[in-house]
């Protein structure tokens, strides 16, 4: 069983900055395309947990 990693403050800060960008875009225009930003958040979170490509496919339902 793997240990759950504790993210570093700078990693959390990066995710938070991107999240705030998504939030600002959606507040300005709910229909705004934020898929690239959301994909970047996903990529960072997957990296925090050290997920493999196979594990990512499971998480994403592919």
GROMACS elastic network, one bead per residue, 0.5 to 0.9 nm:
[ bonds ]
;  ai    aj funct       b0    kb
    2     5     6  0.87959   500
    4    49     6  0.73144   500
    5    48     6  0.70422   500
    5    49     6  0.63376   500
    5    50     6  0.87229   500
    6    48     6  0.82310   500
    6    49     6  0.89317   500
    7    10     6  0.82799   500
    7    11     6  0.62857   500
    7    12     6  0.65978   500
    7    48     6  0.64525   500
    7    49     6  0.86893   500
    8    11     6  0.52941   500
    8    12     6  0.64492   500
    8    13     6  0.86644   500
    9    12     6  0.51242   500
    9    13     6  0.60355   500
    9    14     6  0.86842   500
   10    14     6  0.61802   500
   10    15     6  0.86830   500
   11    14     6  0.52375   500
   11    15     6  0.64277   500
   11    16     6  0.85981   500
   11    44     6  0.79451   500
   11    45     6  0.89755   500
   11    48     6  0.80992   500
   12    15     6  0.51765   500
   12    16     6  0.60152   500
   12    17     6  0.85837   500
   13    17     6  0.60849   500
   13    18     6  0.86716   500
   14    17     6  0.51334   500
   14    18     6  0.63647   500
   14    19     6  0.85838   500
   14    41     6  0.87194   500
   14    44     6  0.86503   500
   15    18     6  0.52331   500
   15    19     6  0.60730   500
   15    20     6  0.85787   500
   15    40     6  0.84815   500
   15    41     6  0.59286   500
   15    44     6  0.72052   500
   15    45     6  0.81194   500
   16    20     6  0.60733   500
   16    21     6  0.86044   500
   16    41     6  0.88853   500
   17    20     6  0.51070   500
   17    21     6  0.63353   500
   17    22     6  0.88052   500
   18    22     6  0.63511   500
   18    23     6  0.86631   500
   18    37     6  0.64242   500
   18    38     6  0.79733   500
   18    40     6  0.79716   500
   18    41     6  0.69324   500
   19    22     6  0.50499   500
   19    23     6  0.61589   500
   19    24     6  0.85977   500
   19    37     6  0.77825   500
   19    38     6  0.77797   500
   19    41     6  0.75143   500
   20    24     6  0.60360   500
   20    25     6  0.84959   500
   21    24     6  0.51347   500
   21    25     6  0.61155   500
   21    26     6  0.85709   500
   21    34     6  0.86853   500
   21    37     6  0.78800   500
   22    25     6  0.51791   500
   22    26     6  0.61472   500
   22    27     6  0.85556   500
   22    32     6  0.88524   500
   22    33     6  0.89826   500
   22    34     6  0.60046   500
   22    35     6  0.89167   500
   22    37     6  0.66821   500
   22    38     6  0.74619   500
   23    26     6  0.51779   500
   23    27     6  0.60574   500
   23    28     6  0.85918   500
   24    27     6  0.50926   500
   24    28     6  0.61811   500
   24    29     6  0.85328   500
   25    28     6  0.52038   500
   25    29     6  0.60382   500
   25    30     6  0.73193   500
   25    31     6  0.88007   500
   25    32     6  0.62107   500
   25    33     6  0.82727   500
   25    34     6  0.74143   500
   26    31     6  0.68257   500
   26    32     6  0.58974   500
   26    33     6  0.84146   500
   26    34     6  0.79328   500
   27    30     6  0.59874   500
   27    32     6  0.89782   500
   28    31     6  0.89876   500
   28    32     6  0.80582   500
   29    32     6  0.53130   500
   30    33     6  0.86436   500
   31    34     6  0.88176   500
   32    35     6  0.89617   500
   33    36     6  0.77761   500
   33    37     6  0.88272   500
   34    37     6  0.53387   500
   34    38     6  0.61424   500
   34    39     6  0.85882   500
   35    39     6  0.59746   500
   35    40     6  0.85275   500
   36    39     6  0.50879   500
   36    40     6  0.62549   500
   36    41     6  0.87878   500
   37    40     6  0.50360   500
   37    41     6  0.63812   500
   37    42     6  0.87309   500
   38    41     6  0.50842   500
   38    42     6  0.62923   500
   38    43     6  0.86783   500
   39    43     6  0.61457   500
   39    44     6  0.86561   500
   40    43     6  0.50083   500
   40    44     6  0.62111   500
   40    45     6  0.86269   500
   41    44     6  0.51660   500
   41    45     6  0.61848   500
   41    46     6  0.85623   500
   42    45     6  0.51734   500
   42    46     6  0.60618   500
   42    47     6  0.85087   500
   43    46     6  0.51599   500
   43    47     6  0.61741   500
   43    48     6  0.87139   500
   44    47     6  0.50315   500
   44    48     6  0.62475   500
   44    49     6  0.88545   500
   45    49     6  0.64657   500
   45    50     6  0.85412   500
   45    51     6  0.88662   500
   46    49     6  0.53113   500
   46    50     6  0.60190   500
   46    51     6  0.53480   500
   46    52     6  0.82256   500
   46    56     6  0.71985   500
   47    51     6  0.63164   500
   47    52     6  0.88174   500
   48    51     6  0.79559   500
   51    54     6  0.79202   500
   51    55     6  0.56717   500
   51    56     6  0.62108   500
   52    55     6  0.51075   500
   52    56     6  0.61820   500
   52    57     6  0.86614   500
   53    56     6  0.50620   500
   53    57     6  0.62699   500
   53    58     6  0.87932   500
   54    57     6  0.51371   500
   54    58     6  0.64620   500
   54    59     6  0.88350   500
   55    58     6  0.50804   500
   55    59     6  0.62777   500
   55    60     6  0.86270   500
   56    59     6  0.50346   500
   56    60     6  0.60589   500
   56    61     6  0.83912   500
   56    62     6  0.84793   500
   57    60     6  0.50996   500
   57    61     6  0.59044   500
   58    61     6  0.50079   500
   58    62     6  0.60894   500
   59    62     6  0.78146   500
